[in-house]
């Protein structure tokens, strides 16, 4: 499970960086980055479940 100690800093950092990145990055590229990171998280969770 996700350690709750890491969730709050992640939310705070993501909330600050997300809008700044979105200003400079094309919407289509931003969507591809998001899907890529979701895929990495999914693979990580699958391998850690064994």
N, CA, C and O atoms as a GROMACS GRO file, in nm:
protein
  200
    1UNK      N    1   0.084  -0.119   0.000
    1UNK     CA    2   0.000   0.000   0.000
    1UNK      C    3   0.089   0.126   0.000
    1UNK      O    4   0.206   0.123   0.039
    2UNK      N    5   0.029   0.233  -0.045
    2UNK     CA    6   0.100   0.360  -0.050
    2UNK      C    7   0.113   0.414   0.091
    2UNK      O    8   0.015   0.422   0.166
    3UNK      N    9   0.234   0.452   0.127
    3UNK     CA   10   0.257   0.510   0.258
    3UNK      C   11   0.195   0.649   0.262
    3UNK      O   12   0.222   0.732   0.175
    4UNK      N   13   0.112   0.674   0.360
    4UNK     CA   14   0.042   0.803   0.367
    4UNK      C   15   0.139   0.919   0.389
    4UNK      O   16   0.104   1.034   0.362
    5UNK      N   17   0.259   0.890   0.438
    5UNK     CA   18   0.359   0.995   0.456
    5UNK      C   19   0.410   1.050   0.325
    5UNK      O   20   0.460   1.162   0.320
    6UNK      N   21   0.397   0.973   0.218
    6UNK     CA   22   0.444   1.019   0.088
    6UNK      C   23   0.333   1.084   0.006
    6UNK      O   24   0.360   1.156  -0.090
    7UNK      N   25   0.209   1.061   0.043
    7UNK     CA   26   0.097   1.111  -0.036
    7UNK      C   27   0.085   1.263  -0.027
    7UNK      O   28   0.069   1.330  -0.129
    8UNK      N   29   0.092   1.318   0.092
    8UNK     CA   30   0.074   1.462   0.108
    8UNK      C   31   0.182   1.543   0.038
    8UNK      O   32   0.149   1.637  -0.034
    9UNK      N   33   0.311   1.511   0.055
    9UNK     CA   34   0.412   1.587  -0.021
    9UNK      C   35   0.395   1.572  -0.172
    9UNK      O   36   0.420   1.667  -0.247
   10UNK      N   37   0.354   1.455  -0.217
   10UNK     CA   38   0.332   1.435  -0.361
   10UNK      C   39   0.221   1.522  -0.414
   10UNK      O   40   0.231   1.578  -0.523
   11UNK      N   41   0.115   1.535  -0.336
   11UNK     CA   42   0.002   1.620  -0.375
   11UNK      C   43   0.045   1.766  -0.377
   11UNK      O   44   0.009   1.840  -0.469
   12UNK      N   45   0.121   1.807  -0.277
   12UNK     CA   46   0.165   1.947  -0.272
   12UNK      C   47   0.259   1.981  -0.386
   12UNK      O   48   0.246   2.086  -0.449
   13UNK      N   49   0.354   1.893  -0.413
   13UNK     CA   50   0.450   1.917  -0.523
   13UNK      C   51   0.378   1.911  -0.657
   13UNK      O   52   0.400   1.996  -0.743
   14UNK      N   53   0.292   1.812  -0.676
   14UNK     CA   54   0.217   1.801  -0.801
   14UNK      C   55   0.125   1.918  -0.824
   14UNK      O   56   0.108   1.962  -0.938
   15UNK      N   57   0.066   1.969  -0.719
   15UNK     CA   58  -0.022   2.085  -0.732
   15UNK      C   59   0.051   2.211  -0.772
   15UNK      O   60  -0.007   2.298  -0.836
   16UNK      N   61   0.179   2.222  -0.734
   16UNK     CA   62   0.259   2.338  -0.771
   16UNK      C   63   0.320   2.324  -0.911
   16UNK      O   64   0.322   2.419  -0.988
   17UNK      N   65   0.368   2.204  -0.941
   17UNK     CA   66   0.437   2.183  -1.068
   17UNK      C   67   0.342   2.160  -1.186
   17UNK      O   68   0.372   2.202  -1.298
   18UNK      N   69   0.229   2.096  -1.161
   18UNK     CA   70   0.136   2.063  -1.267
   18UNK      C   71   0.093   2.182  -1.352
   18UNK      O   72   0.107   2.178  -1.474
   19UNK      N   73   0.040   2.287  -1.292
   19UNK     CA   74  -0.003   2.402  -1.372
   19UNK      C   75   0.112   2.470  -1.445
   19UNK      O   76   0.094   2.520  -1.557
   20UNK      N   77   0.231   2.473  -1.384
   20UNK     CA   78   0.346   2.536  -1.450
   20UNK      C   79   0.391   2.456  -1.571
   20UNK      O   80   0.430   2.513  -1.673
   21UNK      N   81   0.386   2.324  -1.560
   21UNK     CA   82   0.423   2.239  -1.674
   21UNK      C   83   0.317   2.250  -1.783
   21UNK      O   84   0.351   2.253  -1.902
   22UNK      N   85   0.191   2.256  -1.745
   22UNK     CA   86   0.082   2.260  -1.842
   22UNK      C   87   0.086   2.387  -1.927
   22UNK      O   88   0.040   2.386  -2.042
   23UNK      N   89   0.140   2.494  -1.874
   23UNK     CA   90   0.149   2.619  -1.951
   23UNK      C   91   0.248   2.603  -2.067
   23UNK      O   92   0.225   2.655  -2.176
   24UNK      N   93   0.357   2.532  -2.043
   24UNK     CA   94   0.466   2.523  -2.140
   24UNK      C   95   0.460   2.402  -2.231
   24UNK      O   96   0.533   2.396  -2.330
   25UNK      N   97   0.375   2.305  -2.200
   25UNK     CA   98   0.373   2.179  -2.275
   25UNK      C   99   0.243   2.167  -2.353
   25UNK      O  100   0.136   2.203  -2.304
   26UNK      N  101   0.254   2.117  -2.473
   26UNK     CA  102   0.139   2.092  -2.559
   26UNK      C  103   0.041   1.995  -2.490
   26UNK      O  104   0.085   1.902  -2.421
   27UNK      N  105  -0.088   2.016  -2.506
   27UNK     CA  106  -0.189   1.932  -2.440
   27UNK      C  107  -0.177   1.786  -2.479
   27UNK      O  108  -0.191   1.697  -2.395
   28UNK      N  109  -0.151   1.760  -2.605
   28UNK     CA  110  -0.139   1.622  -2.652
   28UNK      C  111  -0.017   1.553  -2.589
   28UNK      O  112  -0.025   1.437  -2.548
   29UNK      N  113   0.094   1.625  -2.581
   29UNK     CA  114   0.215   1.571  -2.520
   29UNK      C  115   0.194   1.549  -2.370
   29UNK      O  116   0.241   1.450  -2.315
   30UNK      N  117   0.124   1.640  -2.305
   30UNK     CA  118   0.094   1.627  -2.163
   30UNK      C  119   0.010   1.503  -2.137
   30UNK      O  120   0.031   1.432  -2.039
   31UNK      N  121  -0.086   1.476  -2.226
   31UNK     CA  122  -0.169   1.356  -2.214
   31UNK      C  123  -0.084   1.230  -2.230
   31UNK      O  124  -0.104   1.132  -2.157
   32UNK      N  125   0.010   1.230  -2.324
   32UNK     CA  126   0.098   1.114  -2.344
   32UNK      C  127   0.188   1.091  -2.223
   32UNK      O  128   0.212   0.977  -2.184
   33UNK      N  129   0.238   1.199  -2.164
   33UNK     CA  130   0.321   1.187  -2.043
   33UNK      C  131   0.240   1.125  -1.929
   33UNK      O  132   0.288   1.037  -1.858
   34UNK      N  133   0.116   1.172  -1.913
   34UNK     CA  134   0.029   1.122  -1.807
   34UNK      C  135   0.001   0.972  -1.826
   34UNK      O  136   0.007   0.896  -1.730
   35UNK      N  137  -0.028   0.930  -1.949
   35UNK     CA  138  -0.054   0.789  -1.977
   35UNK      C  139   0.071   0.706  -1.953
   35UNK      O  140   0.062   0.596  -1.900
   36UNK      N  141   0.187   0.758  -1.991
   36UNK     CA  142   0.314   0.688  -1.968
   36UNK      C  143   0.337   0.664  -1.820
   36UNK      O  144   0.372   0.553  -1.779
   37UNK      N  145   0.319   0.768  -1.737
   37UNK     CA  146   0.341   0.752  -1.593
   37UNK      C  147   0.236   0.660  -1.530
   37UNK      O  148   0.269   0.585  -1.438
   38UNK      N  149   0.113   0.664  -1.577
   38UNK     CA  150   0.012   0.571  -1.527
   38UNK      C  151   0.050   0.427  -1.560
   38UNK      O  152   0.030   0.336  -1.479
   39UNK      N  153   0.105   0.406  -1.680
   39UNK     CA  154   0.150   0.272  -1.719
   39UNK      C  155   0.264   0.226  -1.630
   39UNK      O  156   0.265   0.111  -1.586
   40UNK      N  157   0.360   0.314  -1.604
   40UNK     CA  158   0.471   0.278  -1.516
   40UNK      C  159   0.423   0.242  -1.375
   40UNK      O  160   0.470   0.145  -1.316
   41UNK      N  161   0.329   0.319  -1.323
   41UNK     CA  162   0.274   0.290  -1.190
   41UNK      C  163   0.202   0.156  -1.191
   41UNK      O  164   0.214   0.078  -1.097
   42UNK      N  165   0.125   0.130  -1.297
   42UNK     CA  166   0.053   0.003  -1.307
   42UNK      C  167   0.148  -0.116  -1.312
   42UNK      O  168   0.125  -0.216  -1.243
   43UNK      N  169   0.253  -0.107  -1.392
   43UNK     CA  170   0.352  -0.215  -1.400
   43UNK      C  171   0.420  -0.234  -1.264
   43UNK      O  172   0.441  -0.346  -1.220
   44UNK      N  173   0.453  -0.125  -1.200
   44UNK     CA  174   0.517  -0.130  -1.068
   44UNK      C  175   0.426  -0.202  -0.967
   44UNK      O  176   0.473  -0.287  -0.891
   45UNK      N  177   0.298  -0.168  -0.967
   45UNK     CA  178   0.204  -0.231  -0.873
   45UNK      C  179   0.186  -0.379  -0.903
   45UNK      O  180   0.174  -0.460  -0.811
   46UNK      N  181   0.184  -0.414  -1.031
   46UNK     CA  182   0.168  -0.555  -1.067
   46UNK      C  183   0.288  -0.635  -1.021
   46UNK      O  184   0.271  -0.742  -0.962
   47UNK      N  185   0.409  -0.587  -1.047
   47UNK     CA  186   0.529  -0.662  -1.007
   47UNK      C  187   0.546  -0.668  -0.856
   47UNK      O  188   0.598  -0.767  -0.804
   48UNK      N  189   0.504  -0.566  -0.786
   48UNK     CA  190   0.516  -0.567  -0.640
   48UNK      C  191   0.410  -0.655  -0.574
   48UNK      O  192   0.422  -0.688  -0.456
   49UNK      N  193   0.307  -0.694  -0.647
   49UNK     CA  194   0.203  -0.775  -0.587
   49UNK      C  195   0.242  -0.924  -0.580
   49UNK      O  196   0.176  -1.000  -0.509
   50UNK      N  197   0.346  -0.965  -0.651
   50UNK     CA  198   0.388  -1.105  -0.649
   50UNK      C  199   0.484  -1.134  -0.538
   50UNK      O  200   0.528  -1.248  -0.522
   0.00000   0.00000   0.00000
